[in-house]
Amino acid sequence: MNPATLESFGIEKRDICQTIAAEKIVRIYLDYDKRISKKIVRDRLGEKKYWLAIYRAAFHATAGLHHGDHDYDFNCRQLFKAI
């Protein structure tokens, strides 16, 4: 993802590197128990909501998002194990 685009979504410049790193390792679960692909989630949520959820998870290990009839759990705990 282009850093300028992430900035336009409201992600601070100093946080972009960690957000991109988190996106590479994130695991996303549908309704908290079924793993779902990043592509499907991006298509359902749109780029902005997808990246803002990644951004939150990049600094809090997880982030939950309700959209439509489903809950999405963005899990970036692996990022913190690597540090």
Backbone hydrogen bonds, N-H to C=O, Kabsch-Sander energy under -0.5 kcal/mol:
donor,donor_aa,acceptor,acceptor_aa,energy
5,T,2,N,-0.6
6,L,2,N,-1.9
7,E,3,P,-2.4
8,S,4,A,-1.8
9,F,5,T,-1.1
9,F,6,L,-0.5
10,G,7,E,-1.6
11,I,6,L,-2.0
15,D,12,E,-1.8
16,I,12,E,-0.6
16,I,13,K,-1.0
19,T,15,D,-1.9
20,I,16,I,-2.6
21,A,17,C,-2.0
22,A,18,Q,-2.3
23,E,19,T,-2.0
24,K,20,I,-1.2
25,I,21,A,-0.8
25,I,22,A,-0.8
26,V,22,A,-1.6
27,R,75,N,-2.2
28,I,36,I,-0.6
29,Y,73,D,-2.3
30,L,34,K,-3.9
31,D,71,D,-3.7
32,Y,29,Y,-0.5
33,D,30,L,-1.7
34,K,30,L,-1.9
35,R,33,D,-0.6
36,I,28,I,-2.7
41,V,37,S,-2.0
42,R,38,K,-2.8
43,D,39,K,-2.4
44,R,40,I,-2.1
45,L,41,V,-3.0
46,G,42,R,-2.5
50,Y,46,G,-2.2
51,W,47,E,-2.8
52,L,48,K,-2.4
53,A,49,K,-1.9
54,I,50,Y,-2.0
55,Y,51,W,-2.6
56,R,52,L,-2.0
57,A,53,A,-2.4
58,A,54,I,-2.4
59,F,55,Y,-0.7
59,F,56,R,-1.1
60,H,56,R,-1.0
61,A,57,A,-1.6
62,T,60,H,-1.2
63,A,74,F,-1.7
65,L,72,Y,-2.3
67,H,65,L,-0.5
67,H,70,H,-2.7
70,H,67,H,-2.0
72,Y,65,L,-3.2
73,D,29,Y,-2.6
74,F,63,A,-3.2
74,F,72,Y,-0.6
75,N,27,R,-3.0
75,N,73,D,-0.7
76,C,61,A,-3.8
76,C,74,F,-0.6
79,L,76,C,-1.5
80,F,76,C,-0.7
80,F,77,R,-0.9
81,K,77,R,-1.1
82,A,78,Q,-1.3
83,I,79,L,-0.6
